[in-house]
Amino acid sequence: MKFRSLLAFLFLGTFVQAQSLTLRNFFGATHQAVQFTSPQKGFALAYADTLGALPQGILRKTIDGGATWKTFPITFSPTLPDYPGINTVVVRNSLQMLNENVGYCAGELNTNLGPQGMVLKTNNGGTSWTGTPIPITELPIQCIYFTNETTGYVVTEDVYKTTDSGATWSKVLSPGGGSLVQTIYFLNETTGYACAQNKLFKTTNAGLNWEKIDLPAGVRPSSMRFISNTTGFFTTETNGRIYGTTDGGTNWNLLYSEMNARLTSISVINNVIVVGGYSTSSTTCNTILVKSDNGVNWTKECFNFEFPKPRYVYSTCFVSEEKGFLGVDGGLYEYSTQLLPQTIIGFNPIPNLTVGGTYTITGVTGGGSGNPIVFTSSDPSVVSISGNVITVLGTGSVTITATQAGNLVYASAIPVNQNLIVSPITSTVETDISHEVSVSPNPTTGLLNIKFSSKYLSNKVSIAIHNAAGVLVKQTNEINLIENVFQLDLTDLSAGAYFINIKTDKTSYNQKIVIAR
């Protein structure tokens, strides 16, 4: 098979970008899902029609960023006793790799007893799969979404949930009224969205309850992604629309629309949103990418395939602002573009610090994208960062990393690292006071009791709470202890892991706490 390269040009200011789509030598196979777990390791779910046989489900896998791909037939074990000899599956447009080894895909068995829905699991990166039929009569399976290795959701016309890796399923949402669920997306393990005709359904408790959100008439979301807890987007196949929300999905605004276009998939990389689709009328722009940085301004790129026209774009997956992959009806294509570079300068070595100390990073600048320089800590339990301010919580060695995201013109800057050594406090006073301070209950539902040894009465105490990313989320002013028990109210914080830092006049104490509800 001869590779074909398709070029498009996008003019932004005085900089001319050249985009290309390169066929990855899989002409004829329909690639319904593409996903990368790292810039180098990726997976593509496809099926190929074999003359005189049922379509064969296949998985393609790359470990070199898409330069080469290996192909594995999707078979499962054990063979079903009711369907002897049948161990191949017709895949649908769902693949979710939770990491480079564990993942799920969905499809159906075509048997002489009729189609049988399946959700298959791999524990070895797609080399082999296990699965059992699921007791769902509404077929086909539209999509799947797993929030962890055991908990996931299947969409037919209703939504079903499993908490045991697909062994058993229970219905958690049935829209009714002729409205069928099309796709599903979860922000985290508890908050998710089910998309149907003219409406969305939102859950904040892992599918136990759903809130209905009405959409404009005729709107049926085809794909959805969020870039934060509040900002998200969905596409429609009708009139090529993109809608956005900035309040967690309560309200949606029309951001982009194009007649005679179908927008089918969304990929988010850093601050760049890429929407894939196709035109139903144009002979010179039958494959479309609509791109935006932060969802503010949208720019269309056009590509034209020789045959067939148009190509249905099932999946769009970008591994950087400059490189992505499109799973289409008839092939797997690699997208590439050339962006201007950015460089982070002025991030100088950080002086050694002691527990309880702070340090403000100054003088760091980045490239022309205008995106902020973001500082992160390799170990938030030792060093937390809020903006450009470092707060030392414990002793040890950490790496502080400076990054700057790209946009439609500039590539992400190469990260810059600085190592930091945190030394113990030099003091005649014992710094390890773990036997003199207790924090309970842990886990807590929100109220935390901090008990001090009586020797700390009349001491001044300050308390800081950082989330798992090292961001300061709660802080008390200096408290003059008059009792040995102090109650801290954390009911305004979300469930999750946090770090508490307790400082007295000359000592400091750190502990991981968990808020569970």
C-alpha positions in Angstrom: 0.0 0.0 0.0 1.4 3.4 -1.0 1.2 6.1 1.7 -0.7 9.2 0.8 0.0 12.6 2.4 -2.8 15.2 2.3 -1.9 18.8 2.9 -3.8 21.8 4.2 -2.6 25.3 5.0 -3.7 27.5 7.9 -2.7 31.2 8.0 -2.3 32.7 11.5 -0.8 36.1 11.4 2.5 36.0 9.5 3.1 32.3 10.3 2.1 29.7 7.8 1.3 26.3 9.2 1.4 23.2 6.9 -0.8 20.3 8.1 -0.7 16.8 6.7 -2.6 13.5 7.1 -0.6 10.4 6.4 -2.3 7.0 5.9 -0.7 4.4 8.2 -1.0 1.6 5.7 -4.3 0.2 7.0 -6.5 1.1 4.1 -9.8 -0.8 4.1 -10.2 -1.3 7.9 -12.6 0.9 9.8 -10.8 2.4 12.8 -13.5 3.2 15.4 -11.4 4.3 18.4 -7.9 5.6 18.9 -6.3 6.2 22.3 -2.8 6.9 23.6 -1.7 6.2 27.2 1.5 8.1 26.7 3.1 9.9 23.8 4.8 6.7 22.7 2.2 4.0 23.5 -1.1 4.0 21.7 -4.0 1.7 20.6 -6.5 1.6 17.8 -9.6 -0.4 17.7 -10.8 -1.5 14.2 -12.6 -4.1 12.2 -11.9 -5.5 8.8 -14.4 -7.2 6.5 -13.1 -10.6 5.4 -14.6 -12.0 2.2 -17.2 -14.6 3.0 -16.8 -14.2 6.8 -18.0 -12.0 9.6 -16.1 -8.7 10.2 -13.1 -9.4 12.4 -12.3 -7.2 15.4 -8.7 -6.2 15.6 -6.5 -4.1 17.9 -3.5 -2.2 16.6 -0.7 -1.2 19.1 2.3 1.1 18.8 5.2 1.7 21.2 7.0 4.2 19.1 4.6 7.1 18.8 2.7 5.7 15.8 5.7 5.1 13.5 5.0 1.4 13.5 1.9 -0.7 14.6 1.4 -4.3 15.5 -2.0 -6.0 14.8 -3.7 -8.4 17.2 -7.0 -10.1 16.4 -9.6 -9.6 19.2 -10.5 -13.0 20.4 -11.6 -14.0 23.9 -11.6 -17.0 26.2 -13.2 -19.2 27.3 -15.3 -20.1 24.3 -19.0 -19.7 25.3 -20.7 -23.1 25.8 -23.9 -21.9 24.1 -22.0 -20.7 21.1 -19.4 -23.4 20.4 -16.4 -22.4 18.3 -17.2 -18.7 18.3 -14.5 -16.6 19.9 -14.3 -13.5 17.7 -16.1 -10.2 18.3 -17.4 -7.5 16.0 -16.2 -4.3 17.8 -18.1 -1.1 18.2 -16.8 2.4 18.6 -15.5 2.0 22.2 -12.1 1.4 23.5 -10.8 2.5 26.9 -7.3 1.7 28.0 -6.9 2.7 31.7 -3.2 2.2 31.4 -0.8 0.4 29.0 -1.9 -3.0 30.3 -5.6 -2.8 31.4 -8.4 -1.8 29.1 -11.9 -2.6 27.8 -13.6 -2.7 24.5 -17.2 -3.5 23.5 -19.0 -5.2 20.7 -21.2 -8.1 19.7 -21.0 -11.7 18.8 -22.8 -12.6 15.6 -24.3 -16.0 16.3 -27.0 -18.2 14.8 -29.0 -17.2 17.9 -28.7 -13.5 17.1 -26.3 -10.8 18.2 -24.9 -11.1 21.7 -23.5 -8.0 23.5 -20.0 -8.3 25.0 -17.7 -6.2 27.1 -14.1 -7.5 26.9 -11.2 -6.8 29.2 -7.5 -7.1 28.7 -4.8 -7.2 31.4 -1.8 -7.5 29.0 -2.1 -4.6 26.6 -4.5 -6.2 24.2 -2.6 -9.5 23.5 -5.6 -11.5 25.0 -9.1 -10.7 26.2 -11.6 -12.2 28.6 -15.3 -11.5 28.6 -18.8 -12.8 29.3 -22.1 -11.9 27.6 -24.1 -9.1 29.2 -27.9 -9.5 29.7 -28.8 -6.4 27.7 -31.5 -6.8 25.0 -31.1 -3.3 23.5 -28.3 -3.5 20.9 -26.0 -2.3 19.5 -23.7 -1.1 22.3 -23.1 2.6 21.6 -20.1 3.1 23.9 -18.5 2.2 27.2 -16.8 4.3 29.9 -14.8 2.9 32.8 -13.8 5.1 35.7 -11.4 2.6 37.2 -10.4 -1.1 36.7 -13.7 -2.5 38.1 -16.4 0.2 37.7 -17.8 1.1 34.2 -20.8 2.0 32.2 -22.3 0.6 29.0 -24.6 2.7 26.8 -27.3 1.0 24.6 -30.4 3.1 24.6 -30.2 3.1 28.4 -27.2 3.1 30.7 -25.9 0.1 32.6 -23.3 -0.1 35.3 -20.8 -2.7 36.6 -18.7 -2.7 39.7 -17.1 -6.1 39.2 -15.2 -5.6 35.9 -18.2 -6.6 33.8 -19.3 -9.8 35.5 -22.7 -8.3 36.4 -24.6 -5.2 35.2 -27.5 -3.2 36.5 -29.5 -0.5 34.8 -28.9 3.0 36.3 -30.6 5.3 33.7 -33.5 5.0 31.3 -34.4 8.3 29.7 -37.8 7.2 28.3 -40.0 9.2 26.1 -38.3 7.9 22.9 -35.0 9.6 23.9 -32.0 7.3 23.5 -28.6 7.8 25.2 -25.9 8.2 22.6 -22.7 8.6 24.6 -21.4 9.0 28.1 -18.4 10.8 29.7 -17.1 11.0 33.3 -15.0 13.8 34.7 -14.0 11.6 37.6 -15.3 8.5 39.5 -18.5 10.3 40.7 -19.4 13.0 38.2 -20.5 12.1 34.7 -22.8 13.0 31.8 -25.1 10.8 29.7 -26.0 12.5 26.4 -29.4 12.0 24.7 -31.6 13.7 22.2 -32.4 17.3 23.4 -31.1 16.6 26.9 -28.2 15.6 29.1 -28.3 13.7 32.3 -25.7 14.5 35.0 -24.7 12.4 38.0 -22.5 13.5 40.9 -22.8 10.2 42.8 -21.5 7.6 40.3 -24.8 7.0 38.6 -27.0 6.6 41.7 -29.1 9.7 40.8 -29.3 11.7 37.5 -30.3 15.4 37.0 -31.9 16.2 33.6 -30.6 19.2 31.7 -32.6 20.3 28.7 -30.8 21.2 25.5 -32.2 23.1 22.5 -34.6 21.2 20.2 -32.9 19.0 17.7 -29.6 18.8 19.5 -28.1 15.3 20.0 -24.5 15.3 21.4 -22.1 12.9 19.6 -19.0 13.3 21.8 -18.1 15.2 24.9 -14.9 16.3 26.8 -14.1 18.5 29.8 -10.9 20.5 30.3 -11.7 21.3 33.9 -14.4 20.7 36.5 -16.5 23.5 35.0 -15.5 23.9 31.4 -16.5 21.3 28.8 -17.6 20.8 25.2 -19.8 18.6 23.1 -20.3 18.1 19.4 -23.3 17.3 17.3 -23.6 15.4 14.0 -26.4 17.7 12.8 -25.2 21.0 11.3 -21.7 20.6 12.7 -22.2 22.2 16.1 -19.9 22.7 19.1 -21.5 23.7 22.4 -19.6 24.8 25.5 -20.2 25.2 29.2 -18.4 27.0 31.9 -20.6 26.0 34.9 -20.2 22.3 34.9 -22.9 21.5 32.4 -25.9 23.5 33.7 -25.9 25.9 30.8 -24.5 25.4 27.2 -23.7 28.0 24.6 -23.3 27.5 20.8 -19.7 28.1 19.9 -19.4 26.9 16.3 -21.7 25.7 13.6 -21.3 24.6 10.0 -24.1 23.5 7.7 -23.6 20.1 5.9 -21.0 19.0 8.3 -21.0 16.3 11.0 -18.7 16.7 14.0 -18.2 13.4 15.6 -15.2 13.3 18.1 -13.2 15.5 20.5 -9.6 15.3 21.6 -8.1 17.6 24.3 -4.3 18.1 24.7 -3.1 20.7 27.1 -5.1 23.8 26.2 -5.9 22.8 22.6 -9.3 21.2 21.7 -9.5 19.4 18.4 -12.8 18.3 16.9 -12.9 15.8 14.1 -15.7 15.5 11.5 -16.5 15.5 7.8 -18.5 17.4 5.2 -21.5 15.8 3.5 -21.4 18.1 0.5 -17.9 19.5 -0.2 -15.7 17.7 -2.7 -12.6 19.6 -1.6 -13.0 19.5 2.1 -14.6 16.2 3.0 -12.6 15.7 6.2 -12.6 18.5 8.8 -10.6 19.3 11.9 -11.9 22.3 14.0 -9.3 23.5 16.5 -9.4 26.0 19.4 -7.2 27.1 22.3 -9.3 27.1 25.5 -12.5 27.1 23.4 -12.5 30.8 22.6 -11.7 31.0 18.9 -12.2 28.1 16.5 -10.3 27.5 13.2 -11.2 24.9 10.5 -8.7 22.8 8.6 -9.7 20.9 5.5 -8.5 17.6 4.0 -9.7 15.8 0.9 -9.6 12.0 0.5 -9.5 10.4 -2.9 -12.0 7.6 -2.2 -14.5 7.0 -0.7 -16.1 10.4 -0.1 -16.7 11.4 2.6 -14.8 9.5 5.2 -16.6 9.1 8.6 -14.3 10.3 11.4 -14.9 7.9 14.3 -12.1 9.0 16.7 -9.7 11.9 17.1 -6.7 11.5 19.5 -3.9 14.0 19.8 -0.7 13.3 21.7 0.7 16.9 21.4 -0.4 20.1 19.8 1.6 19.1 16.7 0.6 15.4 16.4 -2.5 13.3 16.4 -4.3 10.3 14.9 -7.7 10.0 13.2 -9.6 6.7 13.1 -11.8 6.9 10.0 -13.9 4.7 7.8 -11.2 3.0 5.8 -8.0 3.8 7.5 -5.9 5.1 10.4 -4.3 8.5 9.6 -1.6 10.4 11.4 -1.9 14.2 11.6 1.1 16.5 11.9 1.7 20.2 11.9 4.6 22.5 12.6 4.3 25.0 15.4 6.6 27.7 16.7 8.8 26.8 19.6 8.6 28.2 23.1 11.4 28.3 25.7 11.2 28.8 29.4 14.1 30.9 30.7 15.1 32.3 34.1 14.1 29.2 36.2 17.2 29.2 38.3 18.3 26.7 41.1 16.3 26.9 44.2 18.2 27.4 47.5 18.0 24.6 50.1 15.1 25.1 52.4 14.0 23.8 55.8 10.6 22.4 57.0 8.1 25.2 57.4 9.9 27.6 55.1 8.6 29.2 51.9 10.2 30.5 48.7 8.8 32.6 45.9 9.9 31.8 42.4 10.5 35.0 40.4 12.0 36.1 37.1 10.7 33.1 35.0 9.4 33.9 31.5 8.1 31.7 28.7 7.2 31.9 25.0 4.7 33.7 22.8 1.6 31.7 23.5 0.9 33.8 26.5 0.0 30.8 28.6 1.2 30.9 32.2 4.3 29.2 33.5 3.0 26.4 35.8 5.1 25.0 38.6 4.6 21.5 40.0 6.2 19.4 42.7 7.2 15.7 42.3 6.1 15.1 45.9 3.4 17.4 47.3 3.8 15.8 50.8 7.3 17.3 51.0 6.8 20.5 49.0 3.5 22.1 47.9 3.2 24.9 45.3 0.5 27.5 45.0 1.1 29.7 42.0 4.8 30.5 42.2 5.1 30.1 46.0 6.8 27.0 47.4 5.8 25.8 50.9 7.9 23.1 52.6 5.9 20.5 54.4 8.5 17.8 55.1 12.1 16.7 54.5 13.6 15.0 51.5 14.5 15.6 47.8 11.9 16.8 45.3 11.9 18.0 41.7 10.2 21.3 40.8 9.1 21.4 37.2 8.2 24.5 35.1 5.9 24.0 32.1 4.1 26.2 29.6 1.3 24.9 27.4 1.0 25.6 23.8 -1.8 26.8 21.6 -2.7 26.8 17.9 0.5 28.6 16.9 3.0 27.7 19.6 4.1 24.2 20.8 4.4 23.4 24.5 7.7 24.5 25.9 10.2 21.9 26.9 9.8 21.4 30.7 12.6 22.8 32.9 13.4 21.0 36.2 15.2 22.1 39.4 16.0 19.8 42.2 15.3 20.9 45.8 16.7 19.4 49.0 14.7 20.0 52.1 16.8 19.8 55.3 15.5 19.2 58.8 15.0 22.2 61.1 18.2 22.8 63.2 16.8 23.2 66.7 17.3 21.8 70.2 13.6 21.3 70.2 12.5 17.9 69.0 11.0 18.3 65.5 9.2 14.9 65.3 6.1 15.5 67.4 4.1 12.7 65.9 3.7 11.1 69.3 2.4 14.4 70.7 -0.2 15.2 68.1 -3.1 13.0 66.9 -5.5 13.7 64.0 -8.8 11.8 64.0 -11.0 10.5 62.6 -8.9 9.6 59.5 -10.7 9.1 57.0 -13.1 11.9 58.0 -16.4 13.0 56.6 -15.4 16.6 57.2 -14.8 17.4 60.9 -11.3 16.7 62.1 -10.2 16.6 65.7 -6.6 17.6 66.3 -5.3 16.7 69.8 -2.1 18.1 71.3 0.0 17.2 74.2 -0.6 19.5 77.2 2.9 20.8 76.8 1.7 22.8 73.8 -1.0 24.7 75.7 -0.5 28.5 75.2 1.6 27.8 72.0 0.6 29.5 68.8 -0.5 27.0 66.1 -1.1 27.4 62.4 -2.7 24.8 60.2 -2.5 24.4 56.4 -4.3 21.9 54.1 -3.0 21.1 50.7 -4.6 18.9 48.1 -2.9 15.9 46.4 -1.5 18.3 43.7 0.1 20.4 46.4 -2.3 23.3 46.1 -3.1 25.2 49.3 -6.9 24.8 49.8 -7.4 25.9 53.4 -5.4 27.7 56.0 -6.0 28.9 59.6 -4.4 32.0 61.2 -2.3 31.5 64.3 -4.3 29.9 67.0 -3.4 30.4 70.7 -4.1 27.0 72.2 -6.2 27.1 75.4 -7.4 23.5 75.1 -5.6 20.5 74.0 -8.2 19.6 71.3 -8.9 21.8 68.3 -11.7 20.9 65.8 -11.1 21.8 62.1 -14.1 22.0 59.7 -13.3 20.6 56.3 -16.9 20.0 55.1 -16.4 22.6 52.3 -13.7 20.4 50.7 -14.4 17.7 48.2 -13.8 14.0 48.9 -10.2 12.9 48.3 -6.7 12.8 49.7 -5.1 15.9 51.4 -2.0 16.8 53.4 -2.2 18.6 56.7 0.7 20.7 58.0 0.6 21.7 61.7 3.1 24.3 62.8 3.7 25.3 66.5 6.3 27.8 67.7 9.3 25.7 66.8 8.0 22.4 65.4 6.1 21.1 62.4 3.9 18.0 61.9 2.7 16.6 58.5 0.1 13.8 57.8 -1.9 12.6 55.0 -5.7 12.7 55.6 -8.6 11.4 53.5 -12.0 13.0 53.2 -14.6 10.3 52.5 -18.3 10.8 51.9 
